Amino acid sequence: MMHNLNFITHNANGLKSTQKRIKMFEYYRDKLSNNGILFLQETHSCKDTFDKWRDEFRGEIFFSHGATNSCGVMIGYLGSKKFTVNKINQDSNGRILIIEVNIDDELLVLINFYNSNTETEQIKTLNDLEFLLSEFSLDSSKQVIFAGDFNLIFDINLETSGGNPSLKKNQFQNFYKS
């Protein structure tokens, strides 16, 4: 049912700059119309930024922190609906954040995923995701929202421009296995 929630997923490419972060948070608030969920990847967040960023966002925020110059994922909620967190799980690399929440008595599992760039690391990150998800009871009573930056190329001709892109076939096997 989703109660007319809005969703945004975005690779922020770092939010350390106060000016950039405030401008982006204003944009997200406008697009979410104070009734939605934001999934950010590559936040470059750390524990010390939490209070300041929460105040600037003006809503609920949750992190899996990376380093101050890489990784980091965030899930934010803006709205007036009753919002209760049941369970949070994340990796230690700032690439995966999973939150089970109730929004107006509807059960949702929110997954924010920021995959690695190299094939070997992508497979490891997908395995980490599978492990973290195994700790949640996913059934038909829950709506699952899976967002993020998957760093996967499904079609070289449609999804790349320049450089020397290549399909990483092992990552597909692991992705579809999960």
DRENKE-642801 format. One record per residue (C-alpha): residue in one letter; residue number from 1; x, z, y negated. Coordinates in steps of 0.05 Angstrom, whole numbers, plus 32768, in hexadecimal, padded with zeros to 4 digits. Each point is the difference from the previous one (the first is absolute). Layout:
A; NUM; X; Z; Y
...
end
This chain:
M; 1; 8000; 8000; 8000
M; 2; 803A; 8010; 7FD0
H; 3; 7FD2; 8016; 7FC7
N; 4; 8016; 7FC6; 7FD5
L; 5; 8048; 8015; 7FFC
N; 6; 8033; 7FD3; 7FE0
F; 7; 8045; 7FF6; 8020
I; 8; 8042; 7FE9; 7FE4
T; 9; 8041; 7FF6; 8025
H; 10; 803F; 7FEF; 7FD9
N; 11; 804B; 8000; 8008
A; 12; 8012; 8025; 7FC0
N; 13; 804B; 7FEE; 8003
G; 14; 8011; 8045; 7FE4
L; 15; 7FDA; 802E; 7FD1
K; 16; 8039; 8029; 7FE3
S; 17; 7FF6; 7FE3; 7FBB
T; 18; 7FCD; 802B; 7FDC
Q; 19; 7FE8; 7FC6; 7FD6
K; 20; 7FF6; 7FD2; 803C
R; 21; 7FDF; 8037; 802A
I; 22; 7FCE; 8014; 7FCA
K; 23; 7FEE; 7FB8; 7FF2
M; 24; 7FF7; 7FF2; 804B
F; 25; 7FD7; 8040; 800A
E; 26; 7FD2; 7FEB; 7FC7
Y; 27; 7FF8; 7FBB; 801F
Y; 28; 7FEF; 801F; 8045
R; 29; 7FCE; 8030; 7FE2
D; 30; 7FDE; 7FC7; 7FDC
K; 31; 7FFD; 7FD4; 803F
L; 32; 7FE9; 8039; 802D
S; 33; 7FCA; 8013; 7FCE
N; 34; 800C; 804A; 8010
N; 35; 7FE4; 7FF3; 8046
G; 36; 8036; 7FEA; 802F
I; 37; 8040; 8006; 8027
L; 38; 8045; 7FE8; 7FEC
F; 39; 8037; 7FEF; 8031
L; 40; 8045; 7FF8; 7FE0
Q; 41; 8040; 7FED; 8023
E; 42; 8047; 8005; 7FE6
T; 43; 7FF0; 8038; 7FD0
H; 44; 8047; 801C; 7FFD
S; 45; 7FE0; 8045; 7FFD
C; 46; 801C; 8044; 8011
K; 47; 7FE5; 8046; 8004
D; 48; 8013; 800F; 7FB8
T; 49; 7FD3; 7FC8; 7FE5
F; 50; 7FC0; 8018; 8022
D; 51; 7FE0; 802C; 7FCA
K; 52; 8011; 7FD0; 7FC8
W; 53; 7FE6; 7FC3; 8025
R; 54; 7FC0; 8024; 8015
D; 55; 7FF2; 8012; 7FB8
E; 56; 800D; 7FB9; 7FE9
F; 57; 7FD5; 7FE2; 8038
R; 58; 7FC7; 8031; 7FF3
G; 59; 7FEA; 8003; 8048
E; 60; 8015; 8017; 8045
I; 61; 8044; 7FE4; 8018
F; 62; 8026; 8007; 8041
F; 63; 8046; 7FE7; 8010
S; 64; 8032; 7FF0; 8034
H; 65; 803E; 8003; 7FD4
G; 66; 803A; 7FD1; 8008
A; 67; 803D; 8001; 7FD4
T; 68; 8000; 7FFD; 7FB4
N; 69; 8015; 7FB8; 8005
S; 70; 7FDC; 7FE7; 803E
C; 71; 7FC4; 8008; 802D
G; 72; 7FC8; 8032; 7FF5
V; 73; 7FB6; 7FF6; 800C
M; 74; 7FC5; 8020; 7FDC
I; 75; 7FB6; 8005; 800C
G; 76; 7FD6; 8012; 7FC4
Y; 77; 7FB6; 800F; 7FF9
L; 78; 7FD7; 7FFB; 7FC1
G; 79; 7FB7; 8013; 8001
S; 80; 7FCA; 8035; 7FF9
K; 81; 7FEB; 7FFF; 8049
K; 82; 8010; 803D; 802B
F; 83; 8046; 7FF4; 801B
T; 84; 801D; 802B; 8037
V; 85; 8042; 7FF6; 8024
N; 86; 7FFE; 800F; 804B
K; 87; 8045; 7FEB; 8016
I; 88; 803F; 7FE1; 7FE3
N; 89; 803A; 7FE1; 8026
Q; 90; 803D; 7FDA; 7FE6
D; 91; 8044; 7FE8; 8014
S; 92; 8040; 801B; 7FE2
N; 93; 8015; 7FBC; 7FE4
G; 94; 7FCA; 7FF4; 7FCC
R; 95; 7FE1; 7FC7; 8027
I; 96; 7FC1; 801C; 8021
L; 97; 7FC9; 802E; 7FE6
I; 98; 7FC0; 800E; 8028
I; 99; 7FC8; 802B; 7FE5
E; 100; 7FBE; 8011; 8021
V; 101; 7FCD; 8011; 7FCA
N; 102; 7FB6; 800C; 7FF6
I; 103; 7FE2; 7FDE; 7FC4
D; 104; 7FB7; 8014; 7FF8
D; 105; 7FFE; 8013; 804A
E; 106; 801B; 7FBC; 8016
L; 107; 803F; 8005; 802A
L; 108; 8039; 7FD1; 7FEE
V; 109; 8046; 7FF8; 8019
L; 110; 802C; 7FE3; 7FC8
I; 111; 8041; 7FE0; 8015
N; 112; 8035; 7FE9; 7FCF
F; 113; 8039; 7FD9; 8020
Y; 114; 8040; 7FE5; 7FE0
N; 115; 8027; 7FDA; 8035
S; 116; 804B; 7FF8; 8000
N; 117; 8021; 7FBD; 7FF2
T; 118; 802E; 7FF5; 803C
E; 119; 7FE3; 7FF1; 8044
T; 120; 8022; 803B; 8022
E; 121; 7FE7; 8031; 7FCC
Q; 122; 7FBB; 7FE0; 8000
I; 123; 7FF9; 800D; 804B
K; 124; 8016; 8048; 7FF6
T; 125; 7FCE; 8009; 7FC7
L; 126; 7FC8; 7FE2; 8029
N; 127; 8011; 8030; 8039
D; 128; 7FFF; 803A; 7FCE
L; 129; 7FBB; 7FE9; 7FE9
E; 130; 7FE7; 7FFE; 8048
F; 131; 801A; 8047; 800C
L; 132; 7FE1; 801C; 7FC0
L; 133; 7FBD; 7FDF; 800F
S; 134; 7FFF; 801E; 8046
E; 135; 7FF7; 8043; 7FDF
F; 136; 7FBC; 7FEA; 7FE4
S; 137; 7FC1; 7FF8; 8028
L; 138; 7FEA; 7FBB; 7FEC
D; 139; 7FBA; 7FF1; 8017
S; 140; 7FC0; 7FDF; 7FE8
S; 141; 7FED; 803C; 7FD5
K; 142; 803A; 7FF0; 7FD0
Q; 143; 800A; 7FC7; 7FD0
V; 144; 8049; 7FEA; 8002
I; 145; 801E; 7FE2; 7FC1
F; 146; 8045; 7FE2; 800D
A; 147; 8026; 7FE7; 7FC3
G; 148; 8047; 7FF4; 7FEB
D; 149; 803A; 7FD1; 7FFC
F; 150; 800D; 7FE8; 8046
N; 151; 803D; 7FD4; 7FF0
L; 152; 7FEA; 7FD0; 8037
I; 153; 8000; 7FB5; 7FFB
F; 154; 7FCB; 7FE0; 802B
D; 155; 8009; 7FB9; 7FE7
I; 156; 8042; 7FEB; 7FDF
N; 157; 7FDF; 7FC4; 7FDE
L; 158; 7FC8; 8028; 7FE0
E; 159; 8022; 8042; 7FF1
T; 160; 8046; 7FF1; 7FE8
S; 161; 8023; 7FDB; 7FC9
G; 162; 804B; 7FF6; 7FFB
G; 163; 8035; 8029; 8022
N; 164; 800A; 7FFD; 804B
P; 165; 7FC2; 8020; 801F
S; 166; 7FF8; 8007; 804A
L; 167; 7FC9; 8017; 802F
K; 168; 8013; 803F; 8023
K; 169; 7FDE; 7FF8; 8043
N; 170; 800F; 8046; 801A
Q; 171; 7FDC; 801F; 7FC5
F; 172; 7FC1; 7FD9; 8012
Q; 173; 8001; 8019; 8047
N; 174; 8005; 8048; 7FE8
F; 175; 7FCD; 7FF6; 7FC8
Y; 176; 7FCC; 7FE4; 802F
K; 177; 8010; 8034; 8035
S; 178; 7FF0; 8039; 7FCE
end
